[in-house]
Amino acid sequence: MAPPPPPSAVPPPLDSAAASQLPPTERPNPAYRELYQAYADAYGGITRLRDALDPAVRTLNETDAWLGPEARQWGGQLDANRGSLRKAADRILWDIYDRLSATHRTIPRT
């Protein structure tokens, strides 16, 4: 699963200038602003999460720190867990992106 598009590909929340141009029956949606910010924050930090197990994989694969059948078995589990972590990180982003994409930038003024 590939990561979703960057936050710049999603329309940003309405700023005060754009909000002043809205019809009197509409206003900016605060939920959209919150989701957009959450998406931007998550997108900016997700690389650290996706790559969290890379140093352990490098140490195991590039050194003689641990050899033998147990090391290979543990290395296989480490690779599988690294793949699961990356999928989970992408799923987090997709969940926020999907929610953001389904949320309107404006809501009716009440």
PDB file as gemmi writes it, atoms N, CA and C in Angstrom:
CRYST1    1.000    1.000    1.000  90.00  90.00  90.00 P 1                      
ATOM      1  N   MET A   1       0.850  -1.168   0.000  1.00  0.00           N  
ATOM      2  CA  MET A   1       0.000   0.000   0.000  1.00  0.00           C  
ATOM      3  C   MET A   1       0.900   1.237   0.000  1.00  0.00           C  
ATOM      4  N   ALA A   2       0.656   2.108  -0.915  1.00  0.00           N  
ATOM      5  CA  ALA A   2       1.435   3.339  -1.008  1.00  0.00           C  
ATOM      6  C   ALA A   2       0.821   4.398  -0.103  1.00  0.00           C  
ATOM      7  N   PRO A   3       1.630   5.337   0.347  1.00  0.00           N  
ATOM      8  CA  PRO A   3       1.060   6.410   1.162  1.00  0.00           C  
ATOM      9  C   PRO A   3       0.146   7.307   0.315  1.00  0.00           C  
ATOM     10  N   PRO A   4      -0.811   7.964   0.951  1.00  0.00           N  
ATOM     11  CA  PRO A   4      -1.697   8.854   0.215  1.00  0.00           C  
ATOM     12  C   PRO A   4      -0.961  10.113  -0.232  1.00  0.00           C  
ATOM     13  N   PRO A   5      -1.629  10.951  -1.004  1.00  0.00           N  
ATOM     14  CA  PRO A   5      -0.979  12.177  -1.480  1.00  0.00           C  
ATOM     15  C   PRO A   5      -0.606  13.092  -0.314  1.00  0.00           C  
ATOM     16  N   PRO A   6       0.344  13.981  -0.539  1.00  0.00           N  
ATOM     17  CA  PRO A   6       0.748  14.901   0.525  1.00  0.00           C  
ATOM     18  C   PRO A   6      -0.371  15.901   0.838  1.00  0.00           C  
ATOM     19  N   PRO A   7      -0.297  16.538   1.992  1.00  0.00           N  
ATOM     20  CA  PRO A   7      -1.324  17.514   2.363  1.00  0.00           C  
ATOM     21  C   PRO A   7      -1.511  18.622   1.328  1.00  0.00           C  
ATOM     22  N   SER A   8      -0.456  18.962   0.601  1.00  0.00           N  
ATOM     23  CA  SER A   8      -0.576  20.023  -0.407  1.00  0.00           C  
ATOM     24  C   SER A   8      -1.520  19.638  -1.553  1.00  0.00           C  
ATOM     25  N   ALA A   9      -1.846  18.361  -1.687  1.00  0.00           N  
ATOM     26  CA  ALA A   9      -2.761  17.910  -2.728  1.00  0.00           C  
ATOM     27  C   ALA A   9      -4.225  18.039  -2.308  1.00  0.00           C  
ATOM     28  N   VAL A  10      -4.446  18.380  -1.046  1.00  0.00           N  
ATOM     29  CA  VAL A  10      -5.794  18.520  -0.506  1.00  0.00           C  
ATOM     30  C   VAL A  10      -6.081  20.018  -0.332  1.00  0.00           C  
ATOM     31  N   PRO A  11      -7.291  20.473  -0.646  1.00  0.00           N  
ATOM     32  CA  PRO A  11      -7.571  21.893  -0.441  1.00  0.00           C  
ATOM     33  C   PRO A  11      -7.369  22.287   1.026  1.00  0.00           C  
ATOM     34  N   PRO A  12      -6.649  23.366   1.270  1.00  0.00           N  
ATOM     35  CA  PRO A  12      -6.420  23.781   2.659  1.00  0.00           C  
ATOM     36  C   PRO A  12      -7.694  24.341   3.283  1.00  0.00           C  
ATOM     37  N   PRO A  13      -7.725  24.443   4.594  1.00  0.00           N  
ATOM     38  CA  PRO A  13      -8.878  25.091   5.234  1.00  0.00           C  
ATOM     39  C   PRO A  13      -8.987  26.530   4.745  1.00  0.00           C  
ATOM     40  N   LEU A  14     -10.168  27.059   4.828  1.00  0.00           N  
ATOM     41  CA  LEU A  14     -10.382  28.436   4.393  1.00  0.00           C  
ATOM     42  C   LEU A  14      -9.740  29.408   5.374  1.00  0.00           C  
ATOM     43  N   ASP A  15      -8.965  30.346   4.842  1.00  0.00           N  
ATOM     44  CA  ASP A  15      -8.399  31.390   5.692  1.00  0.00           C  
ATOM     45  C   ASP A  15      -9.446  32.487   5.866  1.00  0.00           C  
ATOM     46  N   SER A  16      -9.133  33.491   6.656  1.00  0.00           N  
ATOM     47  CA  SER A  16     -10.123  34.522   6.956  1.00  0.00           C  
ATOM     48  C   SER A  16     -10.541  35.300   5.713  1.00  0.00           C  
ATOM     49  N   ALA A  17      -9.618  35.523   4.768  1.00  0.00           N  
ATOM     50  CA  ALA A  17      -9.968  36.234   3.537  1.00  0.00           C  
ATOM     51  C   ALA A  17     -10.962  35.423   2.712  1.00  0.00           C  
ATOM     52  N   ALA A  18     -10.709  34.137   2.562  1.00  0.00           N  
ATOM     53  CA  ALA A  18     -11.613  33.277   1.801  1.00  0.00           C  
ATOM     54  C   ALA A  18     -12.943  33.120   2.527  1.00  0.00           C  
ATOM     55  N   ALA A  19     -12.898  33.045   3.842  1.00  0.00           N  
ATOM     56  CA  ALA A  19     -14.118  32.888   4.629  1.00  0.00           C  
ATOM     57  C   ALA A  19     -15.018  34.116   4.488  1.00  0.00           C  
ATOM     58  N   SER A  20     -14.415  35.280   4.335  1.00  0.00           N  
ATOM     59  CA  SER A  20     -15.216  36.501   4.191  1.00  0.00           C  
ATOM     60  C   SER A  20     -15.940  36.546   2.846  1.00  0.00           C  
ATOM     61  N   GLN A  21     -15.518  35.719   1.901  1.00  0.00           N  
ATOM     62  CA  GLN A  21     -16.150  35.661   0.581  1.00  0.00           C  
ATOM     63  C   GLN A  21     -17.281  34.631   0.503  1.00  0.00           C  
ATOM     64  N   LEU A  22     -17.480  33.895   1.575  1.00  0.00           N  
ATOM     65  CA  LEU A  22     -18.539  32.883   1.577  1.00  0.00           C  
ATOM     66  C   LEU A  22     -19.912  33.540   1.611  1.00  0.00           C  
ATOM     67  N   PRO A  23     -20.899  32.834   1.082  1.00  0.00           N  
ATOM     68  CA  PRO A  23     -22.270  33.344   1.218  1.00  0.00           C  
ATOM     69  C   PRO A  23     -22.631  33.453   2.699  1.00  0.00           C  
ATOM     70  N   PRO A  24     -23.554  34.318   3.035  1.00  0.00           N  
ATOM     71  CA  PRO A  24     -23.910  34.505   4.458  1.00  0.00           C  
ATOM     72  C   PRO A  24     -24.499  33.259   5.116  1.00  0.00           C  
ATOM     73  N   THR A  25     -24.877  32.278   4.314  1.00  0.00           N  
ATOM     74  CA  THR A  25     -25.462  31.054   4.879  1.00  0.00           C  
ATOM     75  C   THR A  25     -24.412  29.984   5.202  1.00  0.00           C  
ATOM     76  N   GLU A  26     -23.129  30.258   4.886  1.00  0.00           N  
ATOM     77  CA  GLU A  26     -22.078  29.268   5.115  1.00  0.00           C  
ATOM     78  C   GLU A  26     -20.966  29.845   5.973  1.00  0.00           C  
ATOM     79  N   ARG A  27     -20.243  28.914   6.603  1.00  0.00           N  
ATOM     80  CA  ARG A  27     -19.058  29.292   7.383  1.00  0.00           C  
ATOM     81  C   ARG A  27     -18.026  28.172   7.266  1.00  0.00           C  
ATOM     82  N   PRO A  28     -16.754  28.482   7.548  1.00  0.00           N  
ATOM     83  CA  PRO A  28     -15.732  27.425   7.489  1.00  0.00           C  
ATOM     84  C   PRO A  28     -16.057  26.312   8.486  1.00  0.00           C  
ATOM     85  N   ASN A  29     -15.748  25.102   8.097  1.00  0.00           N  
ATOM     86  CA  ASN A  29     -15.988  23.943   8.944  1.00  0.00           C  
ATOM     87  C   ASN A  29     -14.788  23.733   9.871  1.00  0.00           C  
ATOM     88  N   PRO A  30     -14.970  23.915  11.182  1.00  0.00           N  
ATOM     89  CA  PRO A  30     -13.831  23.715  12.099  1.00  0.00           C  
ATOM     90  C   PRO A  30     -13.320  22.271  12.097  1.00  0.00           C  
ATOM     91  N   ALA A  31     -14.189  21.308  11.827  1.00  0.00           N  
ATOM     92  CA  ALA A  31     -13.758  19.905  11.774  1.00  0.00           C  
ATOM     93  C   ALA A  31     -12.796  19.692  10.609  1.00  0.00           C  
ATOM     94  N   TYR A  32     -13.055  20.370   9.488  1.00  0.00           N  
ATOM     95  CA  TYR A  32     -12.158  20.253   8.339  1.00  0.00           C  
ATOM     96  C   TYR A  32     -10.781  20.801   8.697  1.00  0.00           C  
ATOM     97  N   ARG A  33     -10.741  21.943   9.364  1.00  0.00           N  
ATOM     98  CA  ARG A  33      -9.463  22.537   9.770  1.00  0.00           C  
ATOM     99  C   ARG A  33      -8.690  21.576  10.688  1.00  0.00           C  
ATOM    100  N   GLU A  34      -9.377  20.970  11.635  1.00  0.00           N  
ATOM    101  CA  GLU A  34      -8.732  20.030  12.567  1.00  0.00           C  
ATOM    102  C   GLU A  34      -8.202  18.796  11.835  1.00  0.00           C  
ATOM    103  N   LEU A  35      -9.008  18.247  10.946  1.00  0.00           N  
ATOM    104  CA  LEU A  35      -8.571  17.068  10.188  1.00  0.00           C  
ATOM    105  C   LEU A  35      -7.395  17.396   9.273  1.00  0.00           C  
ATOM    106  N   TYR A  36      -7.450  18.552   8.643  1.00  0.00           N  
ATOM    107  CA  TYR A  36      -6.354  18.968   7.765  1.00  0.00           C  
ATOM    108  C   TYR A  36      -5.062  19.093   8.574  1.00  0.00           C  
ATOM    109  N   GLN A  37      -5.141  19.712   9.741  1.00  0.00           N  
ATOM    110  CA  GLN A  37      -3.955  19.870  10.573  1.00  0.00           C  
ATOM    111  C   GLN A  37      -3.449  18.512  11.065  1.00  0.00           C  
ATOM    112  N   ALA A  38      -4.371  17.638  11.446  1.00  0.00           N  
ATOM    113  CA  ALA A  38      -3.975  16.294  11.888  1.00  0.00           C  
ATOM    114  C   ALA A  38      -3.288  15.538  10.749  1.00  0.00           C  
ATOM    115  N   TYR A  39      -3.816  15.701   9.542  1.00  0.00           N  
ATOM    116  CA  TYR A  39      -3.228  15.031   8.389  1.00  0.00           C  
ATOM    117  C   TYR A  39      -1.832  15.574   8.097  1.00  0.00           C  
ATOM    118  N   ALA A  40      -1.696  16.880   8.121  1.00  0.00           N  
ATOM    119  CA  ALA A  40      -0.388  17.496   7.873  1.00  0.00           C  
ATOM    120  C   ALA A  40       0.621  17.060   8.942  1.00  0.00           C  
ATOM    121  N   ASP A  41       0.194  17.035  10.190  1.00  0.00           N  
ATOM    122  CA  ASP A  41       1.094  16.613  11.274  1.00  0.00           C  
ATOM    123  C   ASP A  41       1.492  15.149  11.118  1.00  0.00           C  
ATOM    124  N   ALA A  42       0.515  14.296  10.864  1.00  0.00           N  
ATOM    125  CA  ALA A  42       0.799  12.862  10.714  1.00  0.00           C  
ATOM    126  C   ALA A  42       1.685  12.616   9.498  1.00  0.00           C  
ATOM    127  N   TYR A  43       1.387  13.278   8.399  1.00  0.00           N  
ATOM    128  CA  TYR A  43       2.167  13.093   7.178  1.00  0.00           C  
ATOM    129  C   TYR A  43       3.618  13.508   7.401  1.00  0.00           C  
ATOM    130  N   GLY A  44       3.806  14.589   8.153  1.00  0.00           N  
ATOM    131  CA  GLY A  44       5.158  15.071   8.408  1.00  0.00           C  
ATOM    132  C   GLY A  44       5.972  14.148   9.299  1.00  0.00           C  
ATOM    133  N   GLY A  45       5.316  13.393  10.169  1.00  0.00           N  
ATOM    134  CA  GLY A  45       6.042  12.540  11.102  1.00  0.00           C  
ATOM    135  C   GLY A  45       5.985  11.056  10.799  1.00  0.00           C  
ATOM    136  N   ILE A  46       5.261  10.680   9.768  1.00  0.00           N  
ATOM    137  CA  ILE A  46       5.041   9.252   9.513  1.00  0.00           C  
ATOM    138  C   ILE A  46       6.308   8.540   9.057  1.00  0.00           C  
ATOM    139  N   THR A  47       7.222   9.264   8.444  1.00  0.00           N  
ATOM    140  CA  THR A  47       8.461   8.632   7.976  1.00  0.00           C  
ATOM    141  C   THR A  47       9.242   8.041   9.147  1.00  0.00           C  
ATOM    142  N   ARG A  48       9.267   8.758  10.264  1.00  0.00           N  
ATOM    143  CA  ARG A  48       9.960   8.226  11.452  1.00  0.00           C  
ATOM    144  C   ARG A  48       9.326   6.915  11.895  1.00  0.00           C  
ATOM    145  N   LEU A  49       8.019   6.835  11.865  1.00  0.00           N  
ATOM    146  CA  LEU A  49       7.339   5.603  12.261  1.00  0.00           C  
ATOM    147  C   LEU A  49       7.605   4.484  11.250  1.00  0.00           C  
ATOM    148  N   ARG A  50       7.473   4.798   9.950  1.00  0.00           N  
ATOM    149  CA  ARG A  50       7.687   3.788   8.910  1.00  0.00           C  
ATOM    150  C   ARG A  50       9.097   3.206   8.968  1.00  0.00           C  
ATOM    151  N   ASP A  51      10.079   4.026   9.326  1.00  0.00           N  
ATOM    152  CA  ASP A  51      11.481   3.609   9.301  1.00  0.00           C  
ATOM    153  C   ASP A  51      12.030   3.225  10.676  1.00  0.00           C  
ATOM    154  N   ALA A  52      11.170   3.095  11.664  1.00  0.00           N  
ATOM    155  CA  ALA A  52      11.625   2.860  13.042  1.00  0.00           C  
ATOM    156  C   ALA A  52      12.446   1.576  13.200  1.00  0.00           C  
ATOM    157  N   LEU A  53      12.165   0.549  12.434  1.00  0.00           N  
ATOM    158  CA  LEU A  53      12.877  -0.720  12.577  1.00  0.00           C  
ATOM    159  C   LEU A  53      14.063  -0.859  11.622  1.00  0.00           C  
ATOM    160  N   ASP A  54      14.275   0.132  10.769  1.00  0.00           N  
ATOM    161  CA  ASP A  54      15.386   0.053   9.819  1.00  0.00           C  
ATOM    162  C   ASP A  54      16.759  -0.094  10.486  1.00  0.00           C  
ATOM    163  N   PRO A  55      17.057   0.646  11.555  1.00  0.00           N  
ATOM    164  CA  PRO A  55      18.377   0.463  12.180  1.00  0.00           C  
ATOM    165  C   PRO A  55      18.604  -0.961  12.677  1.00  0.00           C  
ATOM    166  N   ALA A  56      17.588  -1.581  13.231  1.00  0.00           N  
ATOM    167  CA  ALA A  56      17.738  -2.961  13.706  1.00  0.00           C  
ATOM    168  C   ALA A  56      17.981  -3.915  12.540  1.00  0.00           C  
ATOM    169  N   VAL A  57      17.292  -3.708  11.444  1.00  0.00           N  
ATOM    170  CA  VAL A  57      17.486  -4.548  10.256  1.00  0.00           C  
ATOM    171  C   VAL A  57      18.901  -4.364   9.715  1.00  0.00           C  
ATOM    172  N   ARG A  58      19.348  -3.118   9.640  1.00  0.00           N  
ATOM    173  CA  ARG A  58      20.721  -2.865   9.159  1.00  0.00           C  
ATOM    174  C   ARG A  58      21.753  -3.530  10.061  1.00  0.00           C  
ATOM    175  N   THR A  59      21.587  -3.400  11.358  1.00  0.00           N  
ATOM    176  CA  THR A  59      22.539  -4.010  12.289  1.00  0.00           C  
ATOM    177  C   THR A  59      22.574  -5.521  12.110  1.00  0.00           C  
ATOM    178  N   LEU A  60      21.425  -6.123  11.974  1.00  0.00           N  
ATOM    179  CA  LEU A  60      21.370  -7.576  11.818  1.00  0.00           C  
ATOM    180  C   LEU A  60      21.967  -8.019  10.486  1.00  0.00           C  
ATOM    181  N   ASN A  61      21.690  -7.282   9.424  1.00  0.00           N  
ATOM    182  CA  ASN A  61      22.116  -7.703   8.089  1.00  0.00           C  
ATOM    183  C   ASN A  61      23.541  -7.295   7.728  1.00  0.00           C  
ATOM    184  N   GLU A  62      24.046  -6.224   8.306  1.00  0.00           N  
ATOM    185  CA  GLU A  62      25.340  -5.701   7.879  1.00  0.00           C  
ATOM    186  C   GLU A  62      26.480  -6.008   8.847  1.00  0.00           C  
ATOM    187  N   THR A  63      26.194  -6.696   9.914  1.00  0.00           N  
ATOM    188  CA  THR A  63      27.257  -7.029  10.872  1.00  0.00           C  
ATOM    189  C   THR A  63      27.195  -8.510  11.207  1.00  0.00           C  
ATOM    190  N   ASP A  64      28.192  -8.948  11.887  1.00  0.00           N  
ATOM    191  CA  ASP A  64      28.219 -10.319  12.388  1.00  0.00           C  
ATOM    192  C   ASP A  64      27.790 -10.349  13.847  1.00  0.00           C  
ATOM    193  N   ALA A  65      26.899  -9.427  14.201  1.00  0.00           N  
ATOM    194  CA  ALA A  65      26.464  -9.304  15.588  1.00  0.00           C  
ATOM    195  C   ALA A  65      25.799 -10.578  16.085  1.00  0.00           C  
ATOM    196  N   TRP A  66      25.118 -11.270  15.185  1.00  0.00           N  
ATOM    197  CA  TRP A  66      24.395 -12.467  15.605  1.00  0.00           C  
ATOM    198  C   TRP A  66      24.280 -13.369  14.384  1.00  0.00           C  
ATOM    199  N   LEU A  67      24.743 -14.569  14.486  1.00  0.00           N  
ATOM    200  CA  LEU A  67      24.736 -15.514  13.369  1.00  0.00           C  
ATOM    201  C   LEU A  67      24.025 -16.787  13.775  1.00  0.00           C  
ATOM    202  N   GLY A  68      23.581 -17.535  12.801  1.00  0.00           N  
ATOM    203  CA  GLY A  68      22.994 -18.834  13.077  1.00  0.00           C  
ATOM    204  C   GLY A  68      21.517 -18.887  12.746  1.00  0.00           C  
ATOM    205  N   PRO A  69      20.921 -20.073  12.930  1.00  0.00           N  
ATOM    206  CA  PRO A  69      19.516 -20.259  12.569  1.00  0.00           C  
ATOM    207  C   PRO A  69      18.567 -19.377  13.387  1.00  0.00           C  
ATOM    208  N   GLU A  70      18.875 -19.176  14.658  1.00  0.00           N  
ATOM    209  CA  GLU A  70      18.017 -18.317  15.484  1.00  0.00           C  
ATOM    210  C   GLU A  70      18.051 -16.883  14.982  1.00  0.00           C  
ATOM    211  N   ALA A  71      19.234 -16.429  14.562  1.00  0.00           N  
ATOM    212  CA  ALA A  71      19.370 -15.070  14.025  1.00  0.00           C  
ATOM    213  C   ALA A  71      18.560 -14.931  12.733  1.00  0.00           C  
ATOM    214  N   ARG A  72      18.626 -15.931  11.881  1.00  0.00           N  
ATOM    215  CA  ARG A  72      17.855 -15.868  10.633  1.00  0.00           C  
ATOM    216  C   ARG A  72      16.348 -15.867  10.925  1.00  0.00           C  
ATOM    217  N   GLN A  73      15.932 -16.698  11.877  1.00  0.00           N  
ATOM    218  CA  GLN A  73      14.513 -16.744  12.227  1.00  0.00           C  
ATOM    219  C   GLN A  73      14.069 -15.395  12.799  1.00  0.00           C  
ATOM    220  N   TRP A  74      14.871 -14.858  13.717  1.00  0.00           N  
ATOM    221  CA  TRP A  74      14.535 -13.563  14.308  1.00  0.00           C  
ATOM    222  C   TRP A  74      14.553 -12.475  13.239  1.00  0.00           C  
ATOM    223  N   GLY A  75      15.509 -12.535  12.317  1.00  0.00           N  
ATOM    224  CA  GLY A  75      15.586 -11.562  11.227  1.00  0.00           C  
ATOM    225  C   GLY A  75      14.357 -11.622  10.338  1.00  0.00           C  
ATOM    226  N   GLY A  76      13.863 -12.820  10.089  1.00  0.00           N  
ATOM    227  CA  GLY A  76      12.637 -12.964   9.304  1.00  0.00           C  
ATOM    228  C   GLY A  76      11.444 -12.341  10.010  1.00  0.00           C  
ATOM    229  N   GLN A  77      11.375 -12.544  11.313  1.00  0.00           N  
ATOM    230  CA  GLN A  77      10.294 -11.931  12.086  1.00  0.00           C  
ATOM    231  C   GLN A  77      10.431 -10.404  12.093  1.00  0.00           C  
ATOM    232  N   LEU A  78      11.664  -9.939  12.203  1.00  0.00           N  
ATOM    233  CA  LEU A  78      11.915  -8.499  12.197  1.00  0.00           C  
ATOM    234  C   LEU A  78      11.482  -7.891  10.858  1.00  0.00           C  
ATOM    235  N   ASP A  79      11.824  -8.537   9.756  1.00  0.00           N  
ATOM    236  CA  ASP A  79      11.394  -8.053   8.442  1.00  0.00           C  
ATOM    237  C   ASP A  79       9.872  -8.040   8.320  1.00  0.00           C  
ATOM    238  N   ALA A  80       9.231  -9.087   8.810  1.00  0.00           N  
ATOM    239  CA  ALA A  80       7.764  -9.149   8.757  1.00  0.00           C  
ATOM    240  C   ALA A  80       7.152  -8.035   9.602  1.00  0.00           C  
ATOM    241  N   ASN A  81       7.710  -7.811  10.773  1.00  0.00           N  
ATOM    242  CA  ASN A  81       7.193  -6.747  11.633  1.00  0.00           C  
ATOM    243  C   ASN A  81       7.438  -5.368  11.031  1.00  0.00           C  
ATOM    244  N   ARG A  82       8.564  -5.202  10.360  1.00  0.00           N  
ATOM    245  CA  ARG A  82       8.839  -3.927   9.697  1.00  0.00           C  
ATOM    246  C   ARG A  82       7.805  -3.692   8.599  1.00  0.00           C  
ATOM    247  N   GLY A  83       7.477  -4.723   7.848  1.00  0.00           N  
ATOM    248  CA  GLY A  83       6.435  -4.587   6.822  1.00  0.00           C  
ATOM    249  C   GLY A  83       5.079  -4.250   7.430  1.00  0.00           C  
ATOM    250  N   SER A  84       4.757  -4.896   8.538  1.00  0.00           N  
ATOM    251  CA  SER A  84       3.480  -4.611   9.214  1.00  0.00           C  
ATOM    252  C   SER A  84       3.438  -3.176   9.737  1.00  0.00           C  
ATOM    253  N   LEU A  85       4.554  -2.718  10.275  1.00  0.00           N  
ATOM    254  CA  LEU A  85       4.624  -1.347  10.782  1.00  0.00           C  
ATOM    255  C   LEU A  85       4.424  -0.341   9.656  1.00  0.00           C  
ATOM    256  N   ARG A  86       5.049  -0.585   8.529  1.00  0.00           N  
ATOM    257  CA  ARG A  86       4.897   0.323   7.383  1.00  0.00           C  
ATOM    258  C   ARG A  86       3.456   0.328   6.871  1.00  0.00           C  
ATOM    259  N   LYS A  87       2.835  -0.835   6.812  1.00  0.00           N  
ATOM    260  CA  LYS A  87       1.438  -0.900   6.380  1.00  0.00           C  
ATOM    261  C   LYS A  87       0.528  -0.158   7.362  1.00  0.00           C  
ATOM    262  N   ALA A  88       0.807  -0.327   8.653  1.00  0.00           N  
ATOM    263  CA  ALA A  88       0.000   0.362   9.664  1.00  0.00           C  
ATOM    264  C   ALA A  88       0.169   1.878   9.557  1.00  0.00           C  
ATOM    265  N   ALA A  89       1.394   2.330   9.327  1.00  0.00           N  
ATOM    266  CA  ALA A  89       1.642   3.765   9.178  1.00  0.00           C  
ATOM    267  C   ALA A  89       0.873   4.307   7.975  1.00  0.00           C  
ATOM    268  N   ASP A  90       0.920   3.602   6.865  1.00  0.00           N  
ATOM    269  CA  ASP A  90       0.183   4.035   5.682  1.00  0.00           C  
ATOM    270  C   ASP A  90      -1.324   4.002   5.932  1.00  0.00           C  
ATOM    271  N   ARG A  91      -1.784   3.007   6.670  1.00  0.00           N  
ATOM    272  CA  ARG A  91      -3.218   2.908   6.980  1.00  0.00           C  
ATOM    273  C   ARG A  91      -3.676   4.105   7.820  1.00  0.00           C  
ATOM    274  N   ILE A  92      -2.843   4.525   8.756  1.00  0.00           N  
ATOM    275  CA  ILE A  92      -3.165   5.706   9.571  1.00  0.00           C  
ATOM    276  C   ILE A  92      -3.365   6.913   8.658  1.00  0.00           C  
ATOM    277  N   LEU A  93      -2.421   7.116   7.757  1.00  0.00           N  
ATOM    278  CA  LEU A  93      -2.531   8.254   6.842  1.00  0.00           C  
ATOM    279  C   LEU A  93      -3.771   8.140   5.955  1.00  0.00           C  
ATOM    280  N   TRP A  94      -4.014   6.952   5.409  1.00  0.00           N  
ATOM    281  CA  TRP A  94      -5.186   6.778   4.548  1.00  0.00           C  
ATOM    282  C   TRP A  94      -6.479   7.028   5.309  1.00  0.00           C  
ATOM    283  N   ASP A  95      -6.545   6.581   6.567  1.00  0.00           N  
ATOM    284  CA  ASP A  95      -7.759   6.807   7.361  1.00  0.00           C  
ATOM    285  C   ASP A  95      -8.024   8.298   7.552  1.00  0.00           C  
ATOM    286  N   ILE A  96      -6.982   9.052   7.885  1.00  0.00           N  
ATOM    287  CA  ILE A  96      -7.158  10.498   8.061  1.00  0.00           C  
ATOM    288  C   ILE A  96      -7.493  11.141   6.716  1.00  0.00           C  
ATOM    289  N   TYR A  97      -6.778  10.751   5.662  1.00  0.00           N  
ATOM    290  CA  TYR A  97      -7.018  11.299   4.333  1.00  0.00           C  
ATOM    291  C   TYR A  97      -8.458  11.035   3.881  1.00  0.00           C  
ATOM    292  N   ASP A  98      -8.919   9.812   4.051  1.00  0.00           N  
ATOM    293  CA  ASP A  98     -10.287   9.469   3.644  1.00  0.00           C  
ATOM    294  C   ASP A  98     -11.310  10.299   4.412  1.00  0.00           C  
ATOM    295  N   ARG A  99     -11.094  10.444   5.691  1.00  0.00           N  
ATOM    296  CA  ARG A  99     -12.021  11.255   6.502  1.00  0.00           C  
ATOM    297  C   ARG A  99     -11.982  12.714   6.065  1.00  0.00           C  
ATOM    298  N   LEU A 100     -10.781  13.235   5.843  1.00  0.00           N  
ATOM    299  CA  LEU A 100     -10.625  14.619   5.390  1.00  0.00           C  
ATOM    300  C   LEU A 100     -11.302  14.819   4.034  1.00  0.00           C  
ATOM    301  N   SER A 101     -11.096  13.888   3.126  1.00  0.00           N  
ATOM    302  CA  SER A 101     -11.684  13.987   1.783  1.00  0.00           C  
ATOM    303  C   SER A 101     -13.209  13.959   1.817  1.00  0.00           C  
ATOM    304  N   ALA A 102     -13.780  13.312   2.812  1.00  0.00           N  
ATOM    305  CA  ALA A 102     -15.239  13.206   2.928  1.00  0.00           C  
ATOM    306  C   ALA A 102     -15.850  14.361   3.722  1.00  0.00           C  
ATOM    307  N   THR A 103     -15.019  15.234   4.261  1.00  0.00           N  
ATOM    308  CA  THR A 103     -15.490  16.347   5.090  1.00  0.00           C  
ATOM    309  C   THR A 103     -15.570  17.617   4.250  1.00  0.00           C  
ATOM    310  N   HIS A 104     -16.678  18.326   4.371  1.00  0.00           N  
ATOM    311  CA  HIS A 104     -16.867  19.582   3.639  1.00  0.00           C  
ATOM    312  C   HIS A 104     -16.060  20.703   4.279  1.00  0.00           C  
ATOM    313  N   ARG A 105     -15.523  21.572   3.439  1.00  0.00           N  
ATOM    314  CA  ARG A 105     -14.749  22.724   3.939  1.00  0.00           C  
ATOM    315  C   ARG A 105     -15.641  23.759   4.592  1.00  0.00           C  
ATOM    316  N   THR A 106     -16.907  23.781   4.213  1.00  0.00           N  
ATOM    317  CA  THR A 106     -17.851  24.726   4.810  1.00  0.00           C  
ATOM    318  C   THR A 106     -19.055  23.971   5.360  1.00  0.00           C  
ATOM    319  N   ILE A 107     -19.726  24.635   6.282  1.00  0.00           N  
ATOM    320  CA  ILE A 107     -20.957  24.093   6.852  1.00  0.00           C  
ATOM    321  C   ILE A 107     -21.981  25.229   6.889  1.00  0.00           C  
ATOM    322  N   PRO A 108     -23.255  24.866   6.997  1.00  0.00           N  
ATOM    323  CA  PRO A 108     -24.279  25.911   7.071  1.00  0.00           C  
ATOM    324  C   PRO A 108     -24.121  26.741   8.353  1.00  0.00           C  
ATOM    325  N   ARG A 109     -24.347  28.000   8.208  1.00  0.00           N  
ATOM    326  CA  ARG A 109     -24.330  28.902   9.367  1.00  0.00           C  
ATOM    327  C   ARG A 109     -25.648  28.701  10.108  1.00  0.00           C  
ATOM    328  N   THR A 110     -25.544  28.501  11.398  1.00  0.00           N  
ATOM    329  CA  THR A 110     -26.773  28.285  12.185  1.00  0.00           C  
ATOM    330  C   THR A 110     -27.062  29.451  13.075  1.00  0.00           C  
TER     331      THR A 110                                                      
END                                                                             
